């Protein structure tokens, strides 16, 4: 499943006003957020050429290492998988103006906790 995101850097606010910079190990859901025209620069853990987006979802989900995100290179149909999320890279490594890529990131389970959900939905 894919939901849409924006290209801007987002920070989720947790209880106490602290900023969360990503999921705590293993706390990932099965929903991916798509960031059109965006990519992480560097941090490639594995690259698989000539695959569809669906195949990239499947490959990332089946890795024995913690595949958190992938960038899909549209022209070459290449899957660039990473062990790091967009929340964990610097502004310089988060490219939001790259029409050659779409970025997909697994959702964090913490965002769906009842308290935080109530805060986000008002």
Secondary structure, 3 states (H helix, E strand, C coil): CEEECCCCCCCEECHHHCEECCCCCCCEEEEEEEEECCEECCCEEEEECCCCHHHHHHHHHHCCCCCCEEEEECCCCEEEEECCCHHHCCHHHEECCCCCEEEEEEEEHHHHCHHHHHHHHC
